[in-house]
Amino acid sequence: MKMSTSSTPRWVSGFKADYEKLFVKKWSSYMGAVLLIVVILGLMVNGMVWGVFGGVKFWGDWINNAVGLGPLLGVPAELDGFFMHRMSLMNTTLVLGAFCAALLSSQFAPSRPPKLEYVWAMLGGCLMGVGAALAGGCTTGGFFNPVLHSSPAGWAMWAGLLAGAAIGFKLLLWTLENIEWGTQAPPMVQVPSAIQKIYPLLGLLVALAIVSWAAIWLYSGSEPLSVRALIVLAGFTIGFIMHRSRICFARAFREPFVTGEGEMTKAVILALAIGLPLAALLFQKKIIDPYVAIPATFWIGSMLGGLIFGVGMVFAGGCASGSLWRMGEGHLKLWVSMFFFAWGGSTASALFKKFQITSIDETNIETFEMTAVGFQAYLPDMVTSWGLTFLISGGFLLLWYALVRYNESTEKFTLM
């Protein structure tokens, strides 16, 4: 038998190789998409949905109240705590999940962008806030969830996002060619090597803290805390999965126009192809009401909001969920983008509501399903057939896949 010349025992090398595969090497985008839809369906089985913009807007409400604009906008003076608001809690734990993954992979690195990127972060964040407020959600709540819930509102926002991503990228190219100020990158932040060496240990501590937090709430004897314990675990898992597989909805819409590459787009298509029939089964069994995740914005609000959001996410550097997990990775630009996304989303939502654009009368449940920019559209109720619903949804997925696959071969839609 050949003896190893290495001083490291084989069993240690084996564990190290497994660790590298699980926590250091990038996961397949397709595997990430499958794992993501499993977590989302798990939330739905428990009567909950994955959302991002609701939590972001809630942060913006706090900002507006802090600077004194809340009363003028009609923002409630008394708000839930950051960990009691469900979507705020999920967003927070999503960031922690990505932070944990970045530490375990030794990829956490504070990153400072050039000065001009801060301007784009502010502009992009505000546009994302306006677009999400108009569409009733971001790429998660305005596109992904409605499509998963068999609502054409998701496909209306899809069309707006495609157009917005193309327009945004062309505008960004123009700025790169015509604006020289603030384009020089600052020196990289140097993390002491002693701290970098203990990144994996810190990541393990973060994971243990999250599990302990969830366990304390789960066995607290309080039903509200027990529910939130599941949110803690779900948000953390989503952040971990998105970081390891680099899942980003902004990239799914942007990359075909930038490089012609469509892997992320096809991963999102795969997630929806798996999730659509399974979600439909949950609706048919009345485990969850599909209308809870369908905004009353079909089709004007969804499409116009998607257009504005699409331009914004190009300048901001990511969509809502993508910005969150990249915040956990240490990107300072995305922290700035998220701040202005929150503030812009809160402000736009309040103004749209005040002028009865996105709501008519929340006290009247008979009219709240319809707004000035659309209504809650649910395909099975509209076409009275699940077969036709699957045909329409599947047709859009096949169309999207065909366009992406064609572009990968020909680069007909690339704008470079």
Beta strands, then each sheet from edge to edge (+ up, - down):
strand 1: 370-371
strand 2: 374-375
sheet 1: 1+ 2-
end
